[in-house]
Amino acid sequence: MLTATDGRGHTVNRPTKPAVGTMLANLRRGNAYLVLERQDEGREGDWYIQVWFRGNNTYWLEYRDGVATEHYQTRTVSQEKVLQALLGWMLDKPDWRKGFMWNNIGHMFAPAPDSEDEPTA
């Protein structure tokens, strides 16, 4: 099932294209992010795309494909490009990532490796 949640905690189950467009257009201070999350029983891990509207009128767009190592980020000033990415991801369109330079930021979310050099208690 697909859910959309905004920065105020408003959640929409099975969001429509117009609902996602309205939620994106309403991003501002105090309601600065929108998350679309896919939760399927047969699919393990975290599957989502999220956008954070920054005070300098830029959008930080991120998505995760199941695991922390597959977490990517990009930035844009185009609300229309963000909307197309959100809708493309939501509808499983194969080319929704086009038009952006994606950076893998998975290392920021990976658990710290266990160090064998540290003494144990």
Secondary structure as the mmCIF struct_conf table of DSSP 4:
data_model
#
loop_
_struct_conf.conf_type_id
_struct_conf.id
_struct_conf.beg_label_comp_id
_struct_conf.beg_label_asym_id
_struct_conf.beg_label_seq_id
_struct_conf.end_label_comp_id
_struct_conf.end_label_asym_id
_struct_conf.end_label_seq_id
STRN STRN1 LEU A 2 ASP A 6
TURN_TY1_P TURN_TY1_P1 GLY A 7 ARG A 8
STRN STRN2 THR A 11 ASN A 13
BEND BEND1 ARG A 14 ARG A 14
HELX_RH_AL_P HELX_RH_AL_P1 LYS A 17 ALA A 25
TURN_TY1_P TURN_TY1_P2 ASN A 26 ASN A 26
STRN STRN3 ARG A 28 ARG A 28
TURN_TY1_P TURN_TY1_P3 ARG A 29 GLY A 30
STRN STRN4 ASN A 31 ASN A 31
STRN STRN5 TYR A 33 ARG A 38
TURN_TY1_P TURN_TY1_P4 GLU A 41 GLY A 42
BEND BEND2 GLY A 45 GLY A 45
STRN STRN6 ASP A 46 PHE A 53
TURN_TY1_P TURN_TY1_P5 GLY A 55 ASN A 56
BEND BEND3 ASN A 57 ASN A 57
STRN STRN7 TYR A 59 GLY A 66
BEND BEND4 VAL A 67 VAL A 67
HELX_RH_3T_P HELX_RH_3T_P1 ALA A 68 GLU A 70
STRN STRN8 HIS A 71 THR A 76
BEND BEND5 VAL A 77 VAL A 77
HELX_RH_AL_P HELX_RH_AL_P2 GLN A 79 MET A 90
TURN_TY1_P TURN_TY1_P6 LEU A 91 ASP A 92
TURN_TY1_P TURN_TY1_P7 PRO A 94 GLY A 99
BEND BEND6 PHE A 100 PHE A 100
STRN STRN9 ASN A 103 ASN A 104
HELX_RH_3T_P HELX_RH_3T_P2 GLY A 106 MET A 108
TURN_TY1_P TURN_TY1_P8 PHE A 109 PHE A 109
BEND BEND7 ALA A 110 ALA A 110
HELX_LH_PP_P HELX_LH_PP_P1 PRO A 111 SER A 115
BEND BEND8 GLU A 116 GLU A 118
HELX_LH_PP_P HELX_LH_PP_P2 PRO A 119 THR A 120
#
